[in-house]
Amino acid sequence: MAGNGAAIIELDKQRMTAMAEKDIATLNKVIADDLIYTHSSARTDTKQTLIGAMQSGSTVYSSLVPSAVVAQDLGDSVVLTGVAAISVMSNGKPNSFRVRFTDVYAKRPAGWQMVTWQSTRLAD
């Protein structure tokens, strides 16, 4: 199973693009049903609440751009760490910031899926 790192970095870029483009079909495929998504504000979401907020328009991502991403390939899971620049409209308020993140993908019967996201906001 070694050698999954580069593919998962690319998959995560696709996931970030799907969030910015509100591509719900891609998000449903790439995000695990048991997702734990912890925002830099410490708010947590499940797959359902994360996608639901995008569908309702209460959270609108305009861009998510990763950089300095490193992968740890653990076989049936891959841990990504890196930085992301995020622009989002949350409850009508625009916000742009950078975070340092840890992102975990697991190999599931449906393919590789994101199971965990944890981010910490970086100083401006």
Secondary structure, DSSP 8 states (H G I E B T S, - for coil): -TT-HHHHHHHHHHHHHHHHHT-HHHHHHHEEEEEEEE-TTS-EE-HHHHHHHHHHTSEEEEEEEEEEEEEEE-SSEEEEEEEEEEEEEETTEEEEEEEEEEEEEEEETTEEEEEEEEEEE---
